[in-house]
Amino acid sequence: MTTDDFIEILKENKIQYKGEITPEKTIAELGFDSFDVTMLTFELENIAGKELKFSVSDTVKDVLEKVSNGK
């Protein structure tokens, strides 16, 4: 999964974010609320094929790696 894929998922799920999405930005810095994180988690779990855990301190890079590695 790439950053562009991540952005596309946000758009498809109508998840609003603040600023530019870069690999170094954290979920908190993007301004996701708890509902956004829940929706994103469900979508990314479907892609990864297993349960994933995210925290607001995870960066976009962390999220992409968890989805790609299925962890």
mmCIF file as Biopython writes it, N, C-alpha, C and O atoms, coordinates in Angstrom:
data_model
#
loop_
_atom_site.group_PDB
_atom_site.id
_atom_site.type_symbol
_atom_site.label_atom_id
_atom_site.label_alt_id
_atom_site.label_comp_id
_atom_site.label_asym_id
_atom_site.label_entity_id
_atom_site.label_seq_id
_atom_site.pdbx_PDB_ins_code
_atom_site.Cartn_x
_atom_site.Cartn_y
_atom_site.Cartn_z
_atom_site.occupancy
_atom_site.B_iso_or_equiv
_atom_site.auth_seq_id
_atom_site.auth_asym_id
_atom_site.pdbx_PDB_model_num
ATOM 1   N N  . MET A ? 1  ? 0.852   -1.181  0.000  1.0 0.0 1  A 1 
ATOM 2   C CA . MET A ? 1  ? 0.000   0.000   0.000  1.0 0.0 1  A 1 
ATOM 3   C C  . MET A ? 1  ? 0.890   1.233   0.000  1.0 0.0 1  A 1 
ATOM 4   O O  . MET A ? 1  ? 1.902   1.290   0.698  1.0 0.0 1  A 1 
ATOM 5   N N  . THR A ? 2  ? 0.494   2.212   -0.791 1.0 0.0 2  A 1 
ATOM 6   C CA . THR A ? 2  ? 1.253   3.460   -0.895 1.0 0.0 2  A 1 
ATOM 7   C C  . THR A ? 2  ? 0.495   4.594   -0.216 1.0 0.0 2  A 1 
ATOM 8   O O  . THR A ? 2  ? -0.664  4.444   0.171  1.0 0.0 2  A 1 
ATOM 9   N N  . THR A ? 3  ? 1.166   5.722   -0.081 1.0 0.0 3  A 1 
ATOM 10  C CA . THR A ? 3  ? 0.520   6.913   0.464  1.0 0.0 3  A 1 
ATOM 11  C C  . THR A ? 3  ? -0.653  7.321   -0.414 1.0 0.0 3  A 1 
ATOM 12  O O  . THR A ? 3  ? -1.693  7.738   0.096  1.0 0.0 3  A 1 
ATOM 13  N N  . ASP A ? 4  ? -0.498  7.206   -1.726 1.0 0.0 4  A 1 
ATOM 14  C CA . ASP A ? 4  ? -1.599  7.542   -2.647 1.0 0.0 4  A 1 
ATOM 15  C C  . ASP A ? 4  ? -2.799  6.623   -2.426 1.0 0.0 4  A 1 
ATOM 16  O O  . ASP A ? 4  ? -3.943  7.074   -2.473 1.0 0.0 4  A 1 
ATOM 17  N N  . ASP A ? 5  ? -2.541  5.327   -2.185 1.0 0.0 5  A 1 
ATOM 18  C CA . ASP A ? 5  ? -3.624  4.388   -1.877 1.0 0.0 5  A 1 
ATOM 19  C C  . ASP A ? 5  ? -4.343  4.814   -0.599 1.0 0.0 5  A 1 
ATOM 20  O O  . ASP A ? 5  ? -5.571  4.783   -0.526 1.0 0.0 5  A 1 
ATOM 21  N N  . PHE A ? 6  ? -3.565  5.212   0.402  1.0 0.0 6  A 1 
ATOM 22  C CA . PHE A ? 6  ? -4.109  5.662   1.682  1.0 0.0 6  A 1 
ATOM 23  C C  . PHE A ? 6  ? -5.007  6.878   1.480  1.0 0.0 6  A 1 
ATOM 24  O O  . PHE A ? 6  ? -6.107  6.940   2.028  1.0 0.0 6  A 1 
ATOM 25  N N  . ILE A ? 7  ? -4.542  7.831   0.703  1.0 0.0 7  A 1 
ATOM 26  C CA . ILE A ? 7  ? -5.327  9.038   0.424  1.0 0.0 7  A 1 
ATOM 27  C C  . ILE A ? 7  ? -6.621  8.672   -0.295 1.0 0.0 7  A 1 
ATOM 28  O O  . ILE A ? 7  ? -7.676  9.228   0.008  1.0 0.0 7  A 1 
ATOM 29  N N  . GLU A ? 8  ? -6.550  7.756   -1.229 1.0 0.0 8  A 1 
ATOM 30  C CA . GLU A ? 8  ? -7.739  7.318   -1.965 1.0 0.0 8  A 1 
ATOM 31  C C  . GLU A ? 8  ? -8.768  6.682   -1.027 1.0 0.0 8  A 1 
ATOM 32  O O  . GLU A ? 8  ? -9.968  6.918   -1.165 1.0 0.0 8  A 1 
ATOM 33  N N  . ILE A ? 9  ? -8.297  5.878   -0.076 1.0 0.0 9  A 1 
ATOM 34  C CA . ILE A ? 9  ? -9.196  5.262   0.906  1.0 0.0 9  A 1 
ATOM 35  C C  . ILE A ? 9  ? -9.872  6.339   1.751  1.0 0.0 9  A 1 
ATOM 36  O O  . ILE A ? 9  ? -11.064 6.243   2.046  1.0 0.0 9  A 1 
ATOM 37  N N  . LEU A ? 10 ? -9.117  7.356   2.137  1.0 0.0 10 A 1 
ATOM 38  C CA . LEU A ? 10 ? -9.712  8.459   2.905  1.0 0.0 10 A 1 
ATOM 39  C C  . LEU A ? 10 ? -10.803 9.148   2.092  1.0 0.0 10 A 1 
ATOM 40  O O  . LEU A ? 10 ? -11.876 9.445   2.617  1.0 0.0 10 A 1 
ATOM 41  N N  . LYS A ? 11 ? -10.537 9.401   0.829  1.0 0.0 11 A 1 
ATOM 42  C CA . LYS A ? 11 ? -11.520 10.059  -0.031 1.0 0.0 11 A 1 
ATOM 43  C C  . LYS A ? 11 ? -12.762 9.190   -0.216 1.0 0.0 11 A 1 
ATOM 44  O O  . LYS A ? 11 ? -13.887 9.684   -0.138 1.0 0.0 11 A 1 
ATOM 45  N N  . GLU A ? 12 ? -12.556 7.895   -0.462 1.0 0.0 12 A 1 
ATOM 46  C CA . GLU A ? 12 ? -13.684 6.981   -0.670 1.0 0.0 12 A 1 
ATOM 47  C C  . GLU A ? 12 ? -14.583 6.903   0.560  1.0 0.0 12 A 1 
ATOM 48  O O  . GLU A ? 12 ? -15.796 6.730   0.438  1.0 0.0 12 A 1 
ATOM 49  N N  . ASN A ? 13 ? -13.987 7.032   1.744  1.0 0.0 13 A 1 
ATOM 50  C CA . ASN A ? 13 ? -14.738 6.935   2.993  1.0 0.0 13 A 1 
ATOM 51  C C  . ASN A ? 13 ? -15.109 8.299   3.565  1.0 0.0 13 A 1 
ATOM 52  O O  . ASN A ? 13 ? -15.604 8.403   4.688  1.0 0.0 13 A 1 
ATOM 53  N N  . LYS A ? 14 ? -14.858 9.356   2.763  1.0 0.0 14 A 1 
ATOM 54  C CA . LYS A ? 14 ? -15.191 10.729  3.143  1.0 0.0 14 A 1 
ATOM 55  C C  . LYS A ? 14 ? -14.598 11.118  4.496  1.0 0.0 14 A 1 
ATOM 56  O O  . LYS A ? 14 ? -15.242 11.792  5.300  1.0 0.0 14 A 1 
ATOM 57  N N  . ILE A ? 15 ? -13.351 10.679  4.734  1.0 0.0 15 A 1 
ATOM 58  C CA . ILE A ? 15 ? -12.640 11.018  5.961  1.0 0.0 15 A 1 
ATOM 59  C C  . ILE A ? 15 ? -11.847 12.296  5.708  1.0 0.0 15 A 1 
ATOM 60  O O  . ILE A ? 15 ? -10.961 12.334  4.854  1.0 0.0 15 A 1 
ATOM 61  N N  . GLN A ? 16 ? -12.176 13.331  6.458  1.0 0.0 16 A 1 
ATOM 62  C CA . GLN A ? 16 ? -11.512 14.625  6.328  1.0 0.0 16 A 1 
ATOM 63  C C  . GLN A ? 16 ? -10.186 14.596  7.081  1.0 0.0 16 A 1 
ATOM 64  O O  . GLN A ? 16 ? -10.061 13.938  8.114  1.0 0.0 16 A 1 
ATOM 65  N N  . TYR A ? 17 ? -9.196  15.318  6.551  1.0 0.0 17 A 1 
ATOM 66  C CA . TYR A ? 17 ? -7.902  15.403  7.219  1.0 0.0 17 A 1 
ATOM 67  C C  . TYR A ? 17 ? -7.349  16.813  7.069  1.0 0.0 17 A 1 
ATOM 68  O O  . TYR A ? 17 ? -7.746  17.577  6.190  1.0 0.0 17 A 1 
ATOM 69  N N  . LYS A ? 18 ? -6.415  17.125  7.966  1.0 0.0 18 A 1 
ATOM 70  C CA . LYS A ? 18 ? -5.799  18.452  7.974  1.0 0.0 18 A 1 
ATOM 71  C C  . LYS A ? 18 ? -4.430  18.380  7.311  1.0 0.0 18 A 1 
ATOM 72  O O  . LYS A ? 18 ? -3.652  17.460  7.562  1.0 0.0 18 A 1 
ATOM 73  N N  . GLY A ? 19 ? -4.150  19.360  6.464  1.0 0.0 19 A 1 
ATOM 74  C CA . GLY A ? 19 ? -2.826  19.478  5.882  1.0 0.0 19 A 1 
ATOM 75  C C  . GLY A ? 19 ? -2.504  18.429  4.846  1.0 0.0 19 A 1 
ATOM 76  O O  . GLY A ? 19 ? -3.376  17.712  4.356  1.0 0.0 19 A 1 
ATOM 77  N N  . GLU A ? 20 ? -1.228  18.361  4.528  1.0 0.0 20 A 1 
ATOM 78  C CA . GLU A ? 20 ? -0.723  17.419  3.533  1.0 0.0 20 A 1 
ATOM 79  C C  . GLU A ? 20 ? -0.413  16.082  4.202  1.0 0.0 20 A 1 
ATOM 80  O O  . GLU A ? 20 ? 0.103   16.042  5.319  1.0 0.0 20 A 1 
ATOM 81  N N  . ILE A ? 21 ? -0.730  15.003  3.519  1.0 0.0 21 A 1 
ATOM 82  C CA . ILE A ? 21 ? -0.427  13.675  4.048  1.0 0.0 21 A 1 
ATOM 83  C C  . ILE A ? 21 ? 0.971   13.283  3.583  1.0 0.0 21 A 1 
ATOM 84  O O  . ILE A ? 21 ? 1.246   13.160  2.390  1.0 0.0 21 A 1 
ATOM 85  N N  . THR A ? 22 ? 1.839   13.092  4.570  1.0 0.0 22 A 1 
ATOM 86  C CA . THR A ? 22 ? 3.201   12.630  4.315  1.0 0.0 22 A 1 
ATOM 87  C C  . THR A ? 22 ? 3.457   11.419  5.208  1.0 0.0 22 A 1 
ATOM 88  O O  . THR A ? 22 ? 2.752   11.227  6.199  1.0 0.0 22 A 1 
ATOM 89  N N  . PRO A ? 23 ? 4.446   10.608  4.875  1.0 0.0 23 A 1 
ATOM 90  C CA . PRO A ? 23 ? 4.726   9.417   5.691  1.0 0.0 23 A 1 
ATOM 91  C C  . PRO A ? 23 ? 5.032   9.728   7.156  1.0 0.0 23 A 1 
ATOM 92  O O  . PRO A ? 23 ? 4.800   8.886   8.024  1.0 0.0 23 A 1 
ATOM 93  N N  . GLU A ? 24 ? 5.543   10.913  7.438  1.0 0.0 24 A 1 
ATOM 94  C CA . GLU A ? 24 ? 5.939   11.275  8.791  1.0 0.0 24 A 1 
ATOM 95  C C  . GLU A ? 24 ? 4.791   11.795  9.659  1.0 0.0 24 A 1 
ATOM 96  O O  . GLU A ? 24 ? 4.928   11.853  10.881 1.0 0.0 24 A 1 
ATOM 97  N N  . LYS A ? 25 ? 3.673   12.168  9.059  1.0 0.0 25 A 1 
ATOM 98  C CA . LYS A ? 25 ? 2.534   12.716  9.820  1.0 0.0 25 A 1 
ATOM 99  C C  . LYS A ? 25 ? 1.891   11.631  10.666 1.0 0.0 25 A 1 
ATOM 100 O O  . LYS A ? 25 ? 1.750   10.489  10.229 1.0 0.0 25 A 1 
ATOM 101 N N  . THR A ? 26 ? 1.501   12.001  11.887 1.0 0.0 26 A 1 
ATOM 102 C CA . THR A ? 26 ? 0.787   11.051  12.740 1.0 0.0 26 A 1 
ATOM 103 C C  . THR A ? 26 ? -0.709  11.156  12.494 1.0 0.0 26 A 1 
ATOM 104 O O  . THR A ? 26 ? -1.197  12.129  11.919 1.0 0.0 26 A 1 
ATOM 105 N N  . ILE A ? 27 ? -1.414  10.149  12.936 1.0 0.0 27 A 1 
ATOM 106 C CA . ILE A ? 27 ? -2.874  10.166  12.832 1.0 0.0 27 A 1 
ATOM 107 C C  . ILE A ? 27 ? -3.424  11.386  13.564 1.0 0.0 27 A 1 
ATOM 108 O O  . ILE A ? 27 ? -4.353  12.037  13.086 1.0 0.0 27 A 1 
ATOM 109 N N  . ALA A ? 28 ? -2.850  11.692  14.721 1.0 0.0 28 A 1 
ATOM 110 C CA . ALA A ? 28 ? -3.300  12.864  15.496 1.0 0.0 28 A 1 
ATOM 111 C C  . ALA A ? 28 ? -3.080  14.151  14.714 1.0 0.0 28 A 1 
ATOM 112 O O  . ALA A ? 28 ? -3.951  15.021  14.709 1.0 0.0 28 A 1 
ATOM 113 N N  . GLU A ? 29 ? -1.947  14.291  14.062 1.0 0.0 29 A 1 
ATOM 114 C CA . GLU A ? 29 ? -1.647  15.499  13.290 1.0 0.0 29 A 1 
ATOM 115 C C  . GLU A ? 29 ? -2.595  15.681  12.113 1.0 0.0 29 A 1 
ATOM 116 O O  . GLU A ? 29 ? -2.840  16.805  11.675 1.0 0.0 29 A 1 
ATOM 117 N N  . LEU A ? 30 ? -3.122  14.582  11.606 1.0 0.0 30 A 1 
ATOM 118 C CA . LEU A ? 30 ? -4.071  14.670  10.491 1.0 0.0 30 A 1 
ATOM 119 C C  . LEU A ? 30 ? -5.471  15.059  10.950 1.0 0.0 30 A 1 
ATOM 120 O O  . LEU A ? 30 ? -6.343  15.353  10.133 1.0 0.0 30 A 1 
ATOM 121 N N  . GLY A ? 31 ? -5.680  15.057  12.274 1.0 0.0 31 A 1 
ATOM 122 C CA . GLY A ? 31 ? -6.940  15.542  12.827 1.0 0.0 31 A 1 
ATOM 123 C C  . GLY A ? 31 ? -8.095  14.562  12.760 1.0 0.0 31 A 1 
ATOM 124 O O  . GLY A ? 31 ? -9.254  14.976  12.798 1.0 0.0 31 A 1 
ATOM 125 N N  . PHE A ? 32 ? -7.803  13.257  12.661 1.0 0.0 32 A 1 
ATOM 126 C CA . PHE A ? 32 ? -8.881  12.275  12.618 1.0 0.0 32 A 1 
ATOM 127 C C  . PHE A ? 32 ? -9.596  12.225  13.957 1.0 0.0 32 A 1 
ATOM 128 O O  . PHE A ? 32 ? -8.952  12.228  15.006 1.0 0.0 32 A 1 
ATOM 129 N N  . ASP A ? 33 ? -10.930 12.180  13.929 1.0 0.0 33 A 1 
ATOM 130 C CA . ASP A ? 33 ? -11.675 11.964  15.169 1.0 0.0 33 A 1 
ATOM 131 C C  . ASP A ? 33 ? -11.838 10.460  15.371 1.0 0.0 33 A 1 
ATOM 132 O O  . ASP A ? 33 ? -11.447 9.667   14.515 1.0 0.0 33 A 1 
ATOM 133 N N  . SER A ? 34 ? -12.413 10.075  16.502 1.0 0.0 34 A 1 
ATOM 134 C CA . SER A ? 34 ? -12.511 8.648   16.834 1.0 0.0 34 A 1 
ATOM 135 C C  . SER A ? 34 ? -13.341 7.879   15.809 1.0 0.0 34 A 1 
ATOM 136 O O  . SER A ? 34 ? -13.034 6.724   15.513 1.0 0.0 34 A 1 
ATOM 137 N N  . PHE A ? 35 ? -14.381 8.497   15.265 1.0 0.0 35 A 1 
ATOM 138 C CA . PHE A ? 35 ? -15.184 7.837   14.239 1.0 0.0 35 A 1 
ATOM 139 C C  . PHE A ? 35 ? -14.354 7.598   12.981 1.0 0.0 35 A 1 
ATOM 140 O O  . PHE A ? 35 ? -14.434 6.531   12.371 1.0 0.0 35 A 1 
ATOM 141 N N  . ASP A ? 36 ? -13.552 8.602   12.593 1.0 0.0 36 A 1 
ATOM 142 C CA . ASP A ? 36 ? -12.685 8.459   11.422 1.0 0.0 36 A 1 
ATOM 143 C C  . ASP A ? 36 ? -11.707 7.303   11.607 1.0 0.0 36 A 1 
ATOM 144 O O  . ASP A ? 36 ? -11.503 6.502   10.695 1.0 0.0 36 A 1 
ATOM 145 N N  . VAL A ? 37 ? -11.103 7.223   12.794 1.0 0.0 37 A 1 
ATOM 146 C CA . VAL A ? 37 ? -10.136 6.155   13.070 1.0 0.0 37 A 1 
ATOM 147 C C  . VAL A ? 37 ? -10.828 4.801   12.994 1.0 0.0 37 A 1 
ATOM 148 O O  . VAL A ? 37 ? -10.264 3.848   12.455 1.0 0.0 37 A 1 
ATOM 149 N N  . THR A ? 38 ? -12.035 4.706   13.524 1.0 0.0 38 A 1 
ATOM 150 C CA . THR A ? 38 ? -12.786 3.445   13.470 1.0 0.0 38 A 1 
ATOM 151 C C  . THR A ? 38 ? -13.100 3.060   12.034 1.0 0.0 38 A 1 
ATOM 152 O O  . THR A ? 38 ? -12.897 1.910   11.643 1.0 0.0 38 A 1 
ATOM 153 N N  . MET A ? 39 ? -13.585 3.993   11.253 1.0 0.0 39 A 1 
ATOM 154 C CA . MET A ? 39 ? -13.907 3.713   9.846  1.0 0.0 39 A 1 
ATOM 155 C C  . MET A ? 39 ? -12.657 3.305   9.066  1.0 0.0 39 A 1 
ATOM 156 O O  . MET A ? 39 ? -12.683 2.359   8.279  1.0 0.0 39 A 1 
ATOM 157 N N  . LEU A ? 40 ? -11.579 4.024   9.293  1.0 0.0 40 A 1 
ATOM 158 C CA . LEU A ? 40 ? -10.326 3.720   8.610  1.0 0.0 40 A 1 
ATOM 159 C C  . LEU A ? 40 ? -9.816  2.339   9.012  1.0 0.0 40 A 1 
ATOM 160 O O  . LEU A ? 40 ? -9.349  1.576   8.167  1.0 0.0 40 A 1 
ATOM 161 N N  . THR A ? 41 ? -9.904  2.024   10.292 1.0 0.0 41 A 1 
ATOM 162 C CA . THR A ? 41 ? -9.447  0.726   10.776 1.0 0.0 41 A 1 
ATOM 163 C C  . THR A ? 41 ? -10.217 -0.402  10.107 1.0 0.0 41 A 1 
ATOM 164 O O  . THR A ? 41 ? -9.616  -1.372  9.645  1.0 0.0 41 A 1 
ATOM 165 N N  . PHE A ? 42 ? -11.546 -0.288  10.049 1.0 0.0 42 A 1 
ATOM 166 C CA . PHE A ? 42 ? -12.353 -1.329  9.394  1.0 0.0 42 A 1 
ATOM 167 C C  . PHE A ? 42 ? -11.940 -1.508  7.938  1.0 0.0 42 A 1 
ATOM 168 O O  . PHE A ? 42 ? -11.785 -2.635  7.465  1.0 0.0 42 A 1 
ATOM 169 N N  . GLU A ? 43 ? -11.767 -0.414  7.240  1.0 0.0 43 A 1 
ATOM 170 C CA . GLU A ? 43 ? -11.396 -0.475  5.825  1.0 0.0 43 A 1 
ATOM 171 C C  . GLU A ? 43 ? -10.024 -1.124  5.641  1.0 0.0 43 A 1 
ATOM 172 O O  . GLU A ? 43 ? -9.849  -1.981  4.775  1.0 0.0 43 A 1 
ATOM 173 N N  . LEU A ? 44 ? -9.059  -0.715  6.457  1.0 0.0 44 A 1 
ATOM 174 C CA . LEU A ? 44 ? -7.705  -1.248  6.320  1.0 0.0 44 A 1 
ATOM 175 C C  . LEU A ? 44 ? -7.621  -2.707  6.766  1.0 0.0 44 A 1 
ATOM 176 O O  . LEU A ? 44 ? -6.813  -3.469  6.236  1.0 0.0 44 A 1 
ATOM 177 N N  . GLU A ? 45 ? -8.443  -3.100  7.732  1.0 0.0 45 A 1 
ATOM 178 C CA . GLU A ? 45 ? -8.493  -4.509  8.133  1.0 0.0 45 A 1 
ATOM 179 C C  . GLU A ? 45 ? -9.026  -5.371  6.996  1.0 0.0 45 A 1 
ATOM 180 O O  . GLU A ? 45 ? -8.562  -6.493  6.797  1.0 0.0 45 A 1 
ATOM 181 N N  . ASN A ? 46 ? -9.985  -4.859  6.260  1.0 0.0 46 A 1 
ATOM 182 C CA . ASN A ? 46 ? -10.500 -5.590  5.094  1.0 0.0 46 A 1 
ATOM 183 C C  . ASN A ? 46 ? -9.405  -5.789  4.055  1.0 0.0 46 A 1 
ATOM 184 O O  . ASN A ? 46 ? -9.311  -6.852  3.442  1.0 0.0 46 A 1 
ATOM 185 N N  . ILE A ? 47 ? -8.590  -4.783  3.860  1.0 0.0 47 A 1 
ATOM 186 C CA . ILE A ? 47 ? -7.495  -4.870  2.890  1.0 0.0 47 A 1 
ATOM 187 C C  . ILE A ? 47 ? -6.424  -5.850  3.374  1.0 0.0 47 A 1 
ATOM 188 O O  . ILE A ? 47 ? -5.932  -6.673  2.602  1.0 0.0 47 A 1 
ATOM 189 N N  . ALA A ? 48 ? -6.066  -5.755  4.662  1.0 0.0 48 A 1 
ATOM 190 C CA . ALA A ? 48 ? -5.003  -6.592  5.221  1.0 0.0 48 A 1 
ATOM 191 C C  . ALA A ? 48 ? -5.458  -8.032  5.446  1.0 0.0 48 A 1 
ATOM 192 O O  . ALA A ? 48 ? -4.647  -8.958  5.448  1.0 0.0 48 A 1 
ATOM 193 N N  . GLY A ? 49 ? -6.768  -8.206  5.635  1.0 0.0 49 A 1 
ATOM 194 C CA . GLY A ? 49 ? -7.295  -9.538  5.866  1.0 0.0 49 A 1 
ATOM 195 C C  . GLY A ? 49 ? -7.166  -10.015 7.296  1.0 0.0 49 A 1 
ATOM 196 O O  . GLY A ? 49 ? -7.318  -11.204 7.575  1.0 0.0 49 A 1 
ATOM 197 N N  . LYS A ? 50 ? -6.885  -9.092  8.207  1.0 0.0 50 A 1 
ATOM 198 C CA . LYS A ? 50 ? -6.811  -9.445  9.625  1.0 0.0 50 A 1 
ATOM 199 C C  . LYS A ? 50 ? -6.959  -8.197  10.484 1.0 0.0 50 A 1 
ATOM 200 O O  . LYS A ? 50 ? -6.933  -7.071  9.986  1.0 0.0 50 A 1 
ATOM 201 N N  . GLU A ? 51 ? -7.115  -8.422  11.778 1.0 0.0 51 A 1 
ATOM 202 C CA . GLU A ? 51 ? -7.285  -7.327  12.730 1.0 0.0 51 A 1 
ATOM 203 C C  . GLU A ? 51 ? -5.995  -6.521  12.848 1.0 0.0 51 A 1 
ATOM 204 O O  . GLU A ? 51 ? -4.900  -7.080  12.922 1.0 0.0 51 A 1 
ATOM 205 N N  . LEU A ? 52 ? -6.145  -5.208  12.864 1.0 0.0 52 A 1 
ATOM 206 C CA . LEU A ? 52 ? -5.011  -4.297  13.002 1.0 0.0 52 A 1 
ATOM 207 C C  . LEU A ? 52 ? -5.243  -3.367  14.182 1.0 0.0 52 A 1 
ATOM 208 O O  . LEU A ? 52 ? -6.385  -3.061  14.525 1.0 0.0 52 A 1 
ATOM 209 N N  . LYS A ? 53 ? -4.166  -2.923  14.796 1.0 0.0 53 A 1 
ATOM 210 C CA . LYS A ? 53 ? -4.247  -1.974  15.914 1.0 0.0 53 A 1 
ATOM 211 C C  . LYS A ? 53 ? -3.520  -0.692  15.514 1.0 0.0 53 A 1 
ATOM 212 O O  . LYS A ? 53 ? -2.379  -0.722  15.053 1.0 0.0 53 A 1 
ATOM 213 N N  . PHE A ? 54 ? -4.205  0.424   15.699 1.0 0.0 54 A 1 
ATOM 214 C CA . PHE A ? 54 ? -3.622  1.726   15.414 1.0 0.0 54 A 1 
ATOM 215 C C  . PHE A ? 54 ? -3.764  2.622   16.636 1.0 0.0 54 A 1 
ATOM 216 O O  . PHE A ? 54 ? -4.700  2.478   17.422 1.0 0.0 54 A 1 
ATOM 217 N N  . SER A ? 55 ? -2.834  3.535   16.782 1.0 0.0 55 A 1 
ATOM 218 C CA . SER A ? 55 ? -2.958  4.553   17.817 1.0 0.0 55 A 1 
ATOM 219 C C  . SER A ? 55 ? -2.766  5.916   17.166 1.0 0.0 55 A 1 
ATOM 220 O O  . SER A ? 55 ? -2.245  6.015   16.055 1.0 0.0 55 A 1 
ATOM 221 N N  . VAL A ? 56 ? -3.189  6.957   17.858 1.0 0.0 56 A 1 
ATOM 222 C CA . VAL A ? 56 ? -3.074  8.298   17.284 1.0 0.0 56 A 1 
ATOM 223 C C  . VAL A ? 56 ? -1.622  8.725   17.125 1.0 0.0 56 A 1 
ATOM 224 O O  . VAL A ? 56 ? -1.341  9.687   16.410 1.0 0.0 56 A 1 
ATOM 225 N N  . SER A ? 57 ? -0.698  8.032   17.773 1.0 0.0 57 A 1 
ATOM 226 C CA . SER A ? 57 ? 0.721   8.365   17.623 1.0 0.0 57 A 1 
ATOM 227 C C  . SER A ? 57 ? 1.362   7.651   16.431 1.0 0.0 57 A 1 
ATOM 228 O O  . SER A ? 57 ? 2.510   7.935   16.088 1.0 0.0 57 A 1 
ATOM 229 N N  . ASP A ? 58 ? 0.635   6.729   15.800 1.0 0.0 58 A 1 
ATOM 230 C CA . ASP A ? 58 ? 1.160   6.062   14.601 1.0 0.0 58 A 1 
ATOM 231 C C  . ASP A ? 58 ? 1.289   7.077   13.469 1.0 0.0 58 A 1 
ATOM 232 O O  . ASP A ? 58 ? 0.441   7.952   13.297 1.0 0.0 58 A 1 
ATOM 233 N N  . THR A ? 59 ? 2.365   6.939   12.706 1.0 0.0 59 A 1 
ATOM 234 C CA . THR A ? 59 ? 2.529   7.775   11.520 1.0 0.0 59 A 1 
ATOM 235 C C  . THR A ? 59 ? 1.841   7.099   10.333 1.0 0.0 59 A 1 
ATOM 236 O O  . THR A ? 59 ? 1.462   5.930   10.402 1.0 0.0 59 A 1 
ATOM 237 N N  . VAL A ? 60 ? 1.691   7.844   9.262  1.0 0.0 60 A 1 
ATOM 238 C CA . VAL A ? 60 ? 1.136   7.269   8.036  1.0 0.0 60 A 1 
ATOM 239 C C  . VAL A ? 60 ? 2.016   6.096   7.603  1.0 0.0 60 A 1 
ATOM 240 O O  . VAL A ? 60 ? 1.504   5.064   7.169  1.0 0.0 60 A 1 
ATOM 241 N N  . LYS A ? 61 ? 3.327   6.249   7.718  1.0 0.0 61 A 1 
ATOM 242 C CA . LYS A ? 61 ? 4.246   5.165   7.366  1.0 0.0 61 A 1 
ATOM 243 C C  . LYS A ? 61 ? 3.971   3.927   8.215  1.0 0.0 61 A 1 
ATOM 244 O O  . LYS A ? 61 ? 3.956   2.813   7.692  1.0 0.0 61 A 1 
ATOM 245 N N  . ASP A ? 62 ? 3.752   4.111   9.535  1.0 0.0 62 A 1 
ATOM 246 C CA . ASP A ? 62 ? 3.437   2.987   10.425 1.0 0.0 62 A 1 
ATOM 247 C C  . ASP A ? 62 ? 2.166   2.272   9.965  1.0 0.0 62 A 1 
ATOM 248 O O  . ASP A ? 62 ? 2.114   1.043   9.910  1.0 0.0 62 A 1 
ATOM 249 N N  . VAL A ? 63 ? 1.157   3.054   9.642  1.0 0.0 63 A 1 
ATOM 250 C CA . VAL A ? 63 ? -0.128  2.492   9.209  1.0 0.0 63 A 1 
ATOM 251 C C  . VAL A ? 63 ? 0.059   1.678   7.929  1.0 0.0 63 A 1 
ATOM 252 O O  . VAL A ? 63 ? -0.429  0.553   7.823  1.0 0.0 63 A 1 
ATOM 253 N N  . LEU A ? 64 ? 0.763   2.251   6.968  1.0 0.0 64 A 1 
ATOM 254 C CA . LEU A ? 64 ? 0.982   1.560   5.695  1.0 0.0 64 A 1 
ATOM 255 C C  . LEU A ? 64 ? 1.756   0.264   5.897  1.0 0.0 64 A 1 
ATOM 256 O O  . LEU A ? 64 ? 1.456   -0.746  5.262  1.0 0.0 64 A 1 
ATOM 257 N N  . GLU A ? 65 ? 2.749   0.291   6.780  1.0 0.0 65 A 1 
ATOM 258 C CA . GLU A ? 65 ? 3.528   -0.916  7.055  1.0 0.0 65 A 1 
ATOM 259 C C  . GLU A ? 65 ? 2.673   -1.986  7.736  1.0 0.0 65 A 1 
ATOM 260 O O  . GLU A ? 65 ? 2.796   -3.170  7.423  1.0 0.0 65 A 1 
ATOM 261 N N  . LYS A ? 66 ? 1.807   -1.574  8.664  1.0 0.0 66 A 1 
ATOM 262 C CA . LYS A ? 66 ? 0.935   -2.534  9.339  1.0 0.0 66 A 1 
ATOM 263 C C  . LYS A ? 66 ? -0.017  -3.191  8.338  1.0 0.0 66 A 1 
ATOM 264 O O  . LYS A ? 66 ? -0.265  -4.394  8.417  1.0 0.0 66 A 1 
ATOM 265 N N  . VAL A ? 67 ? -0.541  -2.421  7.417  1.0 0.0 67 A 1 
ATOM 266 C CA . VAL A ? 67 ? -1.449  -2.977  6.410  1.0 0.0 67 A 1 
ATOM 267 C C  . VAL A ? 67 ? -0.684  -3.912  5.480  1.0 0.0 67 A 1 
ATOM 268 O O  . VAL A ? 67 ? -1.156  -5.008  5.179  1.0 0.0 67 A 1 
ATOM 269 N N  . SER A ? 68 ? 0.472   -3.496  5.032  1.0 0.0 68 A 1 
ATOM 270 C CA . SER A ? 68 ? 1.265   -4.314  4.105  1.0 0.0 68 A 1 
ATOM 271 C C  . SER A ? 68 ? 1.765   -5.596  4.756  1.0 0.0 68 A 1 
ATOM 272 O O  . SER A ? 68 ? 1.813   -6.647  4.116  1.0 0.0 68 A 1 
ATOM 273 N N  . ASN A ? 69 ? 2.139   -5.508  6.033  1.0 0.0 69 A 1 
ATOM 274 C CA . ASN A ? 69 ? 2.667   -6.672  6.747  1.0 0.0 69 A 1 
ATOM 275 C C  . ASN A ? 69 ? 1.578   -7.454  7.461  1.0 0.0 69 A 1 
ATOM 276 O O  . ASN A ? 69 ? 1.822   -8.554  7.957  1.0 0.0 69 A 1 
ATOM 277 N N  . GLY A ? 70 ? 0.372   -6.887  7.514  1.0 0.0 70 A 1 
ATOM 278 C CA . GLY A ? 70 ? -0.730  -7.563  8.171  1.0 0.0 70 A 1 
ATOM 279 C C  . GLY A ? 70 ? -0.563  -7.684  9.675  1.0 0.0 70 A 1 
ATOM 280 O O  . GLY A ? 70 ? -1.044  -8.642  10.281 1.0 0.0 70 A 1 
ATOM 281 N N  . LYS A ? 71 ? 0.127   -6.703  10.292 1.0 0.0 71 A 1 
ATOM 282 C CA . LYS A ? 71 ? 0.354   -6.739  11.741 1.0 0.0 71 A 1 
ATOM 283 C C  . LYS A ? 71 ? -0.429  -5.653  12.433 1.0 0.0 71 A 1 
ATOM 284 O O  . LYS A ? 71 ? -0.363  -5.527  13.656 1.0 0.0 71 A 1 
#
